[in-house]
Structures are given as structure tokens and as C-alpha cells.
Amino acid sequence: MDVTEAIAHLGPMFEAIAADGRQALEQLRLPAGAEVLDVGTGVGNFAVFLALQGFDVLTGEPETDTTRYARKDWATRASAAGVADRVRFEPFDASRMPFADARFAAVFFFGVLHHVDAADRERVFAEALRVVKPGGGVVFFEPTQETLAQIWTNDPDHPLPADPSACAGGAKVRETKLRGRRMDIYVYQPA
Ligand SMILES: C[S@@+](CC[C@H](N)C(=O)[O-])C[C@H]1O[C@@H](n2cnc3c(N)ncnc32)[C@H](O)[C@@H]1O
């Protein structure tokens, strides 16, 4: 199945998510079929997008997360998109990733950093840089003001977007900021 067919199964919002995802991937130019980490599974939109691009996707969120954005039925969406075999789930907290150094070609946070406790964000950024391969990248997608206004109509308590640049903690990274359709996109490549 390609992204166009998946949109028919997953709904129109998936089209905008895929457009934002493609912008980030153009910056990274990852090897075909590479293993990538999708932090913060949620309903699984970004994990499904990455799997549709042919990547081997590991996704996860904390076992202890009982908020409205966790423990969702991501597996049904992956099956609907025909990519259940390319998405694996493992629970983890991004501030203590249970993964070896330099394991993943890239690490993605789609709509996640603002849900992480502010005190943990620097640690999360450092962990993402630790588990990414040299030559890979770490990408944060945070809602634009327009997207946030839409989200607030359903969830008035939704947090403000995070600023990934403020969480880099002095790491030597090259930053590229992009404006997506739904999200502001922050791409970090180790310098
Ligand atoms: C709005 S959802 C993300 C949407 C999802 N990426 C998608 O594409 O459908 C926010 C996610 O962040 C996760 N999250 C919050 N704190 C986290 C942490 N410390 N480590 C990993 N995931 C976390 C939540 O469990 C939830 O899965």
C-alpha cells in the first residue's frame, strides 16, 4: 500500500502528517529499509508513515502513561495500512532509552516533546543523540499555532509546543528548522 491508499483508510489528517514526514526525510536521506525509532506511539500515525516508507520501525511509549494520548489502538491502524509486519512496539521512557548506542538510523518524535515533563526534555534529547548512528538524525515535530488552536477545541488542557532548541544542552548538532503543514519540524544532525 502507498501513502495515497493509506490516507483512504486512515483519514485526511494522515495526508498532512505524511507531508510533514516527507519534508524531514528529504533532509536525512536515510538508507532504504533502515531501522528507525519512533518515540511516543500514540495512535501510531507516524510509525505507520515510516513503515509505509519501507523503514523497519520500533515504536514505544512509557508503560506508566495513562494520559489520553497513550495506550491507543495503534496496531489496528498499522494493519489497516498493511504495515503491521514493519512496526514493533516496545514500552520505554525516552529519558532512559533501553537501547544500545548508535543503534538507529534516525529517531523521530512526532507530537511528543511537549508531552514530556519539562525537567526531562534535555535528558530525552541527549538519549536520542546517544542511540542514533553517526550520519543519522533526530527529528522533533511540534504543533504550529494553527494546529494547536485546532487541538485546543477538543483538549483545552493540551500543553504548549516545546522548543527543542532549548533542550539541546550544548550538544554539537546542526539544526535545520522547517515549516510543515501541521507541525514545525526541527531536524538535528550530529556535527
Ligand atoms: C500525542 S501522542 C504522539 C502521537 C504519535 N506520535 C502519532 O504519530 O500518532 C504523545 C505520545 O508521547 C508519549 N510520551 C510522553 N512522554 C514520553 C516519554 N517520556 N517517553 C516516551 N514517550 C512519551 C505518550 O505516551 C504518547 O504516546
The ligand as a Tripos MOL2 file, in Angstrom:
@<TRIPOS>MOLECULE
LIG
   27    29     1     0     0
SMALL
NO_CHARGES

@<TRIPOS>ATOM
      1 C1          0.1610   12.8940   21.0100 C.3       1 LIG1
      2 S1          0.9110   11.3520   21.2780 S.3       1 LIG1
      3 C2          2.0160   11.2130   19.8860 C.3       1 LIG1
      4 C3          1.3370   10.9310   18.5580 C.3       1 LIG1
      5 C4          2.0210    9.8620   17.7630 C.3       1 LIG1
      6 N1          3.4350   10.1070   17.5930 N.3       1 LIG1
      7 C5          1.3730    9.6380   16.4110 C.2       1 LIG1
      8 O1          2.0410    9.8170   15.3720 O.co2     1 LIG1
      9 O2          0.1970    9.2380   16.3550 O.co2     1 LIG1
     10 C6          2.0910   11.6610   22.5920 C.3       1 LIG1
     11 C7          2.9130   10.4420   22.9270 C.3       1 LIG1
     12 O3          4.0550   10.8160   23.7050 O.3       1 LIG1
     13 C8          4.3030    9.7640   24.6070 C.3       1 LIG1
     14 N2          5.2220   10.1630   25.6620 N.ar      1 LIG1
     15 C9          5.0430   11.0770   26.6530 C.ar      1 LIG1
     16 N3          6.1180   11.1050   27.4710 N.ar      1 LIG1
     17 C10         7.0060   10.2030   26.9760 C.ar      1 LIG1
     18 C11         8.3030    9.7480   27.3730 C.ar      1 LIG1
     19 N4          8.9200   10.2430   28.4710 N.pl3     1 LIG1
     20 N5          8.9010    8.7810   26.6470 N.ar      1 LIG1
     21 C12         8.3000    8.2600   25.5380 C.ar      1 LIG1
     22 N6          7.0900    8.6560   25.1070 N.ar      1 LIG1
     23 C13         6.4400    9.6080   25.8210 C.ar      1 LIG1
     24 C14         2.8970    9.4020   25.0710 C.3       1 LIG1
     25 O4          2.8760    8.1740   25.7580 O.3       1 LIG1
     26 C15         2.1680    9.3720   23.7310 C.3       1 LIG1
     27 O5          2.3450    8.1340   23.1220 O.3       1 LIG1
@<TRIPOS>BOND
     1     1     2 1
     2     2     3 1
     3     2    10 1
     4     3     4 1
     5     4     5 1
     6     5     6 1
     7     5     7 1
     8     7     8 2
     9     7     9 1
    10    10    11 1
    11    11    12 1
    12    11    26 1
    13    12    13 1
    14    13    14 1
    15    13    24 1
    16    14    15 ar
    17    14    23 ar
    18    15    16 ar
    19    16    17 ar
    20    17    18 ar
    21    17    23 ar
    22    18    19 1
    23    18    20 ar
    24    20    21 ar
    25    21    22 ar
    26    22    23 ar
    27    24    25 1
    28    24    26 1
    29    26    27 1
@<TRIPOS>SUBSTRUCTURE
     1 LIG1         1 GROUP 0 **** ****
